[in-house]
Amino acid sequence: MRIVITGSKGQLGAALIAAYSHDERLEIDLPEYDITRLDIVDAIVAFQPELIIHGAALTNVDGCEADPALAYRVNAIGTRNLALAAARADCPLIYISTDYVFDGAKGSPYWETDAPNPLSVYGATKLAGEQLVRELAPKHYVTRIAWLYGQSPRNFCQTVLRLARERGEMTMVTDEEGSPTYALDVAAALQRLAPTGAYGTYHLTNRGVCSRYAWACAILELAGLSHVPVHAAQGYVRAARVPKRVELANAFGEAIGITMRPWREALADYLGTLGQG
C-alpha cells in the first residue's frame, strides 16, 4: 500500500512507520515538508496515495495560547490541505484529533456524537480541523486520542522518570484526569480501522482514566521506583484552560471489533521497552 504519514517524526509517526514498515510511505514533517503551504496538496497527489494518516499538529497546548494564529495555520489550514489532497487522490484520510475538543464537564464518558466545547486555542483549532475534514474529505476517519506517549525523550512518562532521577521527588496535580494512551496501541488500532470503510468519528484511547498524579505514581511503581515521593497538588496555573476530566467512550470502534486495552497494561509494556519494567 502507498501511504502518507504526516507528523512522521513525532511519537505517533514513529509508531505508524513501524506499523507500516512493509508499505511504500511518503513521510511528511518539517523542515522537508510544510503542510500549511498549498503546494503540499500537489506533492501528496503526485505520490498517488491509497491512505493518508494526518498526525501533524501544533500540540503545545500552552504554546497555542501564546500564538493562536500559528496554531490555526497548522491545525486548521494544514488539515484543510490534507483533506483537499485526500479528496483529489480519492483515498481515505485518518485525522488525529484530541480529547481537548471537550470541556470535561459532562461527568460521564463522552460519546463520539457528543457536542464538542473546547476550552483552549489548541482544542478549538483541532476541532476546526475535524470540521474541515468532514466537509472536504468524503472518505474520512476522525479519530480522537488523549495523553499520548511513545518512543520519544519528550513525553509525560519520560518527564516523570527524569524528575525521579534528577530531583528524587515531584509534584503532580490530582484535578486533571484523562486516559494515558500508548502510541503503538493507537497505530495498531488505526491499521485495523483504515481498511474497514466504516467512515466517521472514533475514540481510540487506552481504557480507563486517572489523574496526572495517579499516572505518575503508576509509572514509578511499574518502574520499581515507588520510593520516590509524589506530592499531590491542585489548581496548577497554566496559560491554557484544560478539561478537568475527559473519558472517551469507544462505542463506534468496539462496534466493529476495535478495542483498546487498559492504560496500566499498556504502560507496563512501554516501560518494559525502556528496561524500566
Disulfide bonds with the S-S distance in Angstrom:
none
